[in-house]
Amino acid sequence: MISSERPVDVEGRQYHIGVKKNEISRIVLLPGDPDRVKKIIKYWDEAQLISKHREYLTYTGKYKDVSVSVTSTGIGGPATAIALEELLEVGADTFIRVGSTGAIQDNINVGDLIISIAAVRFDGTSKQYAPVEYPAVANYEIVLALIEAAELLGVKYHVGLTASTDSFYVGQGRAGYRGYLPSWNKNIVNDLRSMNVLNFEMETATLFTLANIYNVRAGAVCAVYAQRIKNEFVANAGEEDAIKVANEAVKILDEWDKRKASLNKRYLYPSLLKH
């Protein structure tokens, strides 16, 4: 490594993710689970292994002739922030989390998808970057692309607010070892339900906060594995739908970006797509 301040090797390869410039696309899918990477790339036209180090597994390839990369982030905000920082250094500027989640609203079923428009920042990592008043919001173009993809594929989805925590158990209102659950978390599920928050997960708030600070695009689509109100849990439920939606959103975003460029427009708006 050249420097302890920015640990990269002489080729410019990032220490944690093991990737250097010109090895990834500007659009990167971000599953937490490294095993989900292989499930994502099976839908691509082509895929090349770029790096495998710790929880970070990266492939670059093409989906329907659109350049795309995927990097697993592992669990939680700290690992996600590392991936994002280093992916930005090597040229990425658009990120879609492809995750799993637990729903806390009655009308959301196991296997449904949730597209996040913003996240409650119960994580610790985003607080290292910005005060709690700073909003963690998704890029509207990615939200729209994910909705468009879900509609095209005919999958069941919900759009709304997500809560991100650093704790799968106590931080999400689950009792810990020997039933430990502090008073301030006993009502967290009901409190969030009353505020129309849809789900719990562990990465989105960090992703959205950093993306807005760095003026890049980020969004998230998660498959509902857990239904907290009905006490249901089915591992991998809806995972394939989330993967298909994320991949298709990459194609949609590429089309929209080319449309904007052809008309010399910075922002997407409805009538732009009618010309």
N, C-alpha and C positions, 0 to 999 in steps of 0.2 A: 504494500500500500504506500502511496506517495505521501499521504498526509493523514494525521489523526483528526483534523478538522473536517475534511471531506475524503473519507477512505475510498479511494479508487486505485486501480493498478495502473501500470504504465500505458496500457492500452485504453484506459478510460472505462474499464469495466467496474460497475458498482459493486461494493463489497457484499451486500446482503443478497441482492437479487441476481448478481452475476451477469448483468447485461450491459452492453456498451451501445453507443450511438449507431444508428443504421441497422440495428438488429430487431427493432420493434416497429409496429405501426403507431400512428398518432392516436388510434382508437384501441383501447385496451379493456378487455373484460376482466373483472376482478372477483372470482369466486373465493370464498374463504378456504374451502376444502381442496387440497391438492388433487384428490381423487376426482373431483368434479371437472378438472381441466381436461382429462381424457374424454369425459362425456361431452364436453363442449366441442372439442376439435373433431369428433366423429362426424359432425355435420358440415365441416369445412371441405372445400375443394382440395386443399392441400395444407399441410402443417409441418413445421420444422421445429425440433427441440432446440431451444436456445440456451437454457440454463436450468439446473436443478441444484438448489442450495437451501438447506434448512426447510422451512415451510414454503419457500418461494420456487414454484415450478412455472417456467415460461415457455410458451410456444408462439411462433409467428406463422401466419399463413394467409389463406384467402377464403372468404365466405361469399359465394355467388360473385366471384371476381373482385371483391372488395378486400383490401388489405386490412388485417386485424391481428391483434395479439391477445394473449391471455396470460395473466400472472396470478397465481394463488397468493392470498395474503395471510393465511393462517387465521387464528381466532383473535378478535379484539382490536381496539383502536391503536395500541402501540405498534403492532405488526403491520397494520394497514397504513399507518402514517409513514413507516419506513419504506414500504413498497411505493407509495405515492411519491414521496420525496425523490426516490431514486429513478422512478419511471419518468418523472418530469425532467430530470437531469439528462436523460437519454432521448428526449424528444416527444414523449406522449403528451396529449393535451385534452383527451376525451376519455372518460372512465365510466364504466357501467358495472356496478356491483351485481353479482348473480349469487344470491344467498338463500339462506333458510331462516325461518322466523316462527314466532309464536303469536297467534292472533288473540286479542282480548275483547273483541266485539262479537256478539252472538250471531250476527248475520254472515260471518266469515267462516268458511268450512276448511277442514284439513284438505290440502290439495289445491286450494285456491292460490292465486298470486296477489301480492300487494306491491303496488308501484308507489314509492315514497315521493312526496312533494317537499317534505321537510322532516327534520328530526329533532326530538327533544334531547338536549345534550346532557345526559346523565353519565357520559363517559368522562374519564379523566384526561385523555390525551388532547382533546380539542381545547381544554382549558389551559394547556401549555401554549397554545397559539393565540387565543383570543378570549376576552372576558365572556361571562355567561350570557350577557345581553346580545352578543353577536349571533345572528341567526345562522342555522345550518339548513340551507335550502338547496334543492336540486336545480339543475339547469332546466329551464322550461322546454327547450328543444328535445332534450333526452326524455323528459316526461312524456311529451307528445309522441315521440318516436316509439316509446315502449307501449303507449296506449294504442297507437296505430298497429303495431305488430301484434298485440294481443287480440285486437279486433279482427285482423286478417286471419289469424290462426284459430279464432273461435274459442279461446280459452276464457275461463272465468277469472276476473281480476277485480281488484278494488284499488282506489286511489285515495291517498290521504297521508296522515301524520304517523310517524314512526318514533318510538322511544329507543335510544341506544344506551346500553349500560356496559360496565366493565365486569359485571358479575352475572353469570348464568343462573345462579341459585338465589342467594339472599337479595341481590340487587334487582331481581325481577319478581320478588315477592314469593319465592319458593323457600321453604324452610331448609336450612343447612343441616349440618351434622348434629344429631341429637335434638333436632327440632329447633335449632337456633334461628330466630328471626326477630331482629330489633324492632322496636315499636314504630320507628319512622318508615319502615318498609312494609308493615302489615297491611296497610290500606293502599299501597301504591297501584295495584291493578285497578281497583274501583275508582281511585282518584283519576287515573289516566283515562279510564272508560268514560267518565263524566266529562272529560275534556275532548272527547271524540278522537283520541289516539287509537290507532288500529292495531298496533303490534309492538312487540319487543324483539330486539336483536342487538348486535354488539359492535357493528362497524360503521353504519351509515352516517352517524353524526360526525365522526372524525373525517370521513371522506368528504362530506358536503362542506364542512368548515374549511378544510384545507383547500379544496377546489375553489371556493369563493375568494379566499385570501390570495391565491395564486392566479386568479382570473382564468381558470380553465373550466371545462364542463364536466359535470358528474351527475349520475342518476343511479337508481337502484331498483331492482325487481327481485322479490324474494318469494320463495315457495313456502306455504304454510305447512309446517310439520306438526305443530302443536296448536291445539285449541284449548286455551287455558280455562275458559269459562265452562266448557263441556268436559274438561279433563280428558282430552283425547290426544294421542301422539302416534303419528305414523312416520317413521323415518323415510326420507326420500319422496314423500308424497308431493306431487306437483313439480318435482325437480326438473323433469324433462321439459315440461311446459315453460318453466322459467328460462331454461337454456335456449329453447327454440325462440322465445320472445326476445331474449337478449341478442342472439345472433341476427335475427331479422331486423332488429332495431339498428344494428350496425349498417346494414344495407340501406335502410331508410335514411339514416343520418347522412350517409355518403351522398345519396341522391339529393337531399336537401342542401347539403354544403355546396355541391356542384351547381345547384340552381341559384343559390345566393351569389356564388362567384361569377356566374355568367351574367347576372344582372347588376353586379357591383353593389350588392347589399350586404350589410353586416348582420342584420337580424332577420329571423324568419317570422313571417306573418301570414295569415290565411290566404289573402288574395295573391300573395307571391307565388303560391303553388298553382294558381289558376291560369297564369300567363302561358 
